[in-house]
Amino acid sequence: MPNKTLSVREDELSLWERASRAAKESHTTVSALVASALAHYMGATETITVRMYSSNGAERREAFAGRWLVDAQLDSDQDPDRHKAELLRGRFGHKGASAEWRTGIAETGRGRIAVYLHHWDYFDDFPPELHVFDDLDTALHKLADDARIPSGVWTDARIALMRLPVVWRDI
């Protein structure tokens, strides 16, 4: 892995120390924080946060820099009762295995592919899953037979990958 050196001005030392503490608290490195901040600043990514569960059932959130290629329809993720009501009203359409699961596909800030599987009734026996692959073809190859994933999301993700990200400039 190549090394890059950053020069820190005297008046920025406190910021660097805060970043070091934040990295330690997040179980990451200052280098990873800087890479994420640069990707966000350049406009190619946002912070994506997904709900996960530990093996003991404790809820946690995981976050990474990236951009959704296929949104996991997590709008109502903050309100489980609303989420269940939307499913019952048919908001998510067809019946079957994939009707009960939400699939999100994101391109990470490092150019990898993250596939997030989230069941509408995640409080029961269906913990969310987050899979990370080097590229979309590998993800498709590994998950092609997964009945929880509607086949159309792979095409949607491929089309979204072809779109150039918008770079917002502070001018």
C-alpha positions in Angstrom: 0.0 0.0 0.0 1.5 3.4 -1.0 2.2 5.9 1.7 1.2 9.6 1.5 2.3 12.3 3.8 0.1 15.1 5.0 1.5 18.3 6.4 -0.4 19.7 9.3 -0.2 23.4 10.1 0.5 24.4 13.7 -3.0 25.9 14.0 -4.6 22.6 12.8 -3.0 20.3 15.4 -6.1 20.3 17.6 -8.2 19.2 14.7 -5.7 16.4 13.9 -5.9 15.3 17.6 -9.7 15.3 17.5 -9.6 13.2 14.4 -7.2 10.8 16.1 -9.6 10.4 19.0 -12.6 10.0 16.7 -10.8 7.3 14.7 -9.9 5.4 17.9 -13.5 5.6 19.1 -14.7 4.3 15.8 -12.1 1.5 15.7 -10.6 2.8 12.5 -7.6 4.9 11.4 -7.0 8.5 10.8 -6.0 7.5 7.2 -9.4 5.9 6.7 -11.1 9.1 8.1 -9.1 11.3 5.7 -9.9 9.0 2.7 -13.6 9.1 3.6 -13.5 12.9 4.1 -11.8 13.4 0.7 -14.2 11.2 -1.1 -17.1 13.0 0.5 -15.6 16.4 -0.3 -15.0 15.4 -3.9 -18.8 14.8 -4.2 -18.7 11.1 -5.2 -20.0 9.7 -2.0 -22.2 10.2 1.0 -22.2 8.5 4.4 -24.3 5.4 4.1 -25.6 4.0 7.4 -27.3 0.6 7.7 -28.9 -1.2 10.6 -27.2 -4.4 11.7 -27.5 -6.8 14.7 -24.8 -8.6 16.7 -25.0 -12.3 17.3 -26.6 -11.6 20.7 -29.4 -9.6 19.1 -28.0 -6.1 20.1 -28.7 -3.5 17.4 -25.8 -1.5 15.9 -25.3 0.8 13.0 -22.6 0.4 10.4 -21.5 3.3 8.1 -19.3 3.7 5.1 -18.6 6.2 2.4 -20.4 5.4 -0.8 -23.3 6.0 -3.1 -26.4 4.0 -3.5 -26.7 2.4 -6.9 -30.0 0.7 -5.9 -31.7 2.2 -2.8 -32.7 -0.3 -0.2 -36.0 1.6 0.4 -35.0 2.4 3.9 -37.2 5.5 4.1 -39.3 4.0 6.9 -36.5 2.1 8.5 -36.7 4.5 11.5 -40.3 3.5 12.2 -40.8 -0.3 12.2 -44.6 -0.1 12.6 -44.8 2.2 9.5 -42.6 -0.2 7.6 -44.9 -3.2 8.4 -48.0 -1.1 7.5 -46.5 -0.2 4.2 -45.8 -3.9 3.4 -49.4 -4.8 4.4 -50.7 -2.0 2.1 -48.7 -3.5 -0.7 -46.2 -0.7 -1.1 -43.5 -3.2 -1.9 -45.6 -5.0 -4.5 -45.4 -8.7 -5.3 -45.5 -11.6 -2.8 -42.7 -14.1 -2.4 -39.3 -14.2 -0.9 -38.0 -11.1 -2.5 -41.1 -9.1 -1.6 -40.2 -9.3 2.1 -36.6 -8.4 1.7 -35.1 -5.0 0.6 -32.0 -5.1 -1.4 -29.6 -2.1 -1.5 -26.5 -2.1 -3.7 -23.9 0.6 -3.1 -20.6 1.6 -4.6 -18.2 2.2 -1.7 -15.8 5.1 -1.6 -13.0 2.6 -2.4 -14.9 1.4 -5.5 -16.1 -1.9 -4.1 -19.7 -3.1 -4.1 -21.7 -3.4 -0.9 -25.0 -5.5 -1.0 -27.3 -4.9 1.9 -30.2 -7.3 2.5 -32.8 -6.1 5.0 -36.0 -8.0 5.9 -39.1 -5.9 6.6 -39.6 -7.9 9.9 -36.0 -7.6 11.1 -37.0 -7.9 14.8 -37.7 -11.6 14.4 -35.4 -14.2 12.8 -34.2 -12.3 9.8 -31.1 -10.2 10.7 -29.8 -7.8 8.0 -26.8 -8.8 6.0 -24.0 -6.7 4.5 -21.9 -8.3 1.8 -18.9 -6.6 0.2 -17.4 -7.6 -3.1 -14.6 -6.3 -5.3 -16.9 -5.5 -8.2 -20.5 -5.9 -9.4 -19.8 -9.0 -11.5 -18.4 -10.8 -8.5 -21.4 -9.8 -6.4 -23.8 -11.1 -9.1 -21.9 -14.3 -9.4 -21.9 -15.0 -5.7 -25.6 -13.9 -5.1 -27.3 -14.8 -8.4 -29.2 -17.7 -6.9 -30.3 -15.8 -3.8 -34.2 -15.8 -4.1 -34.3 -12.7 -1.7 -32.8 -10.5 -4.4 -35.0 -9.5 -7.3 -33.1 -10.1 -10.6 -33.8 -6.5 -11.9 -31.6 -4.9 -9.2 -28.5 -6.1 -10.9 -29.4 -4.3 -14.1 -30.3 -1.2 -12.2 -27.0 -1.3 -10.4 -25.1 -1.7 -13.6 -26.9 1.3 -15.2 -26.2 3.4 -12.1 -22.5 2.5 -12.2 -22.3 4.0 -15.7 -23.6 7.3 -14.5 -20.9 9.7 -13.5 -21.2 11.1 -10.0 -22.0 14.8 -9.6 -19.2 16.8 -8.2 -20.4 19.7 -6.1 -18.0 22.6 -6.1 -17.9 25.3 -3.4 -17.6 28.3 -5.7 
